[in-house]
Amino acid sequence: TTDNIYESIVVMSKRANQISNNIKEELSQKLSEFTSSNDNLEEVFENREQIEISKHYEKMPKPSLIAVQEFLEDKIYYRNPSKEPKEL
């Protein structure tokens, strides 16, 4: 943990953004498997597998909660370049 609450919040926020981006990327990849090339307005229908995948991701814990848990368990590596000794 950091000695400064604001630094801790920034660390958790940046980690939550990383987690969110990873989840979005993973979800997009899984849903792209179901897209068809000939989507007409009349032919668009809801795919049961797509719905199940979406429901699975909706039930997952939010990225901010995952980041807080990782931070509390010291699973996040972070550094502050402004606090590191400068090399000559």
C-alpha positions in Angstrom: 0.0 0.0 0.0 1.0 3.6 -0.4 1.4 6.2 2.3 -1.0 8.5 0.5 -4.7 7.8 0.0 -4.8 9.7 -3.3 -1.9 7.6 -4.7 -3.7 4.5 -3.7 -6.9 5.6 -5.5 -4.9 6.4 -8.6 -3.2 3.0 -8.5 -6.6 1.2 -8.1 -8.2 3.4 -10.8 -5.5 2.6 -13.4 -5.7 -1.1 -12.6 -9.5 -1.0 -12.9 -9.1 0.6 -16.4 -6.7 -2.2 -17.4 -9.1 -4.9 -16.2 -12.0 -3.2 -18.0 -10.1 -2.9 -21.2 -9.1 -6.6 -21.0 -12.7 -7.7 -20.3 -14.1 -5.5 -23.2 -11.5 -7.0 -25.6 -12.3 -10.5 -24.5 -16.1 -9.9 -24.8 -15.7 -8.4 -28.3 -13.6 -11.4 -29.5 -16.2 -13.8 -28.2 -19.1 -11.9 -29.7 -17.4 -11.4 -33.0 -17.4 -15.2 -33.6 -21.2 -15.0 -33.9 -21.4 -12.0 -36.4 -22.5 -12.9 -39.8 -21.6 -11.0 -43.0 -25.1 -10.7 -44.3 -26.9 -8.8 -41.6 -30.0 -7.2 -43.0 -32.5 -5.4 -40.8 -35.0 -8.1 -41.4 -32.5 -10.9 -40.8 -31.1 -9.7 -37.5 -32.1 -12.0 -34.7 -30.8 -12.6 -31.2 -28.5 -15.4 -30.9 -28.9 -17.5 -27.7 -25.2 -18.0 -27.3 -24.6 -14.3 -27.6 -27.1 -13.7 -24.9 -25.6 -16.3 -22.6 -22.1 -14.8 -23.1 -23.4 -11.3 -22.3 -25.2 -12.5 -19.2 -22.0 -14.2 -18.0 -20.1 -10.9 -18.3 -22.8 -8.9 -16.6 -22.6 -11.2 -13.6 -18.9 -10.8 -13.2 -17.6 -8.5 -10.5 -17.0 -4.9 -11.6 -13.4 -4.0 -12.6 -13.2 -1.5 -9.7 -14.0 -4.2 -7.2 -11.4 -6.5 -8.6 -8.8 -3.7 -8.6 -9.6 -2.9 -4.9 -9.3 -6.5 -3.9 -6.0 -6.9 -5.8 -4.7 -3.8 -4.1 -5.6 -4.9 -0.7 -4.0 -8.3 -1.3 -0.8 -6.6 -2.6 -1.2 -8.2 -6.0 -0.6 -4.9 -7.9 2.9 -3.8 -8.8 3.1 0.0 -9.0 5.8 2.6 -8.9 6.0 6.3 -8.8 8.7 7.7 -11.1 8.7 11.0 -9.3 9.7 9.4 -6.0 12.5 7.2 -7.5 16.1 8.4 -7.1 17.3 10.2 -10.2 20.3 8.8 -12.1 23.1 11.1 -13.1 
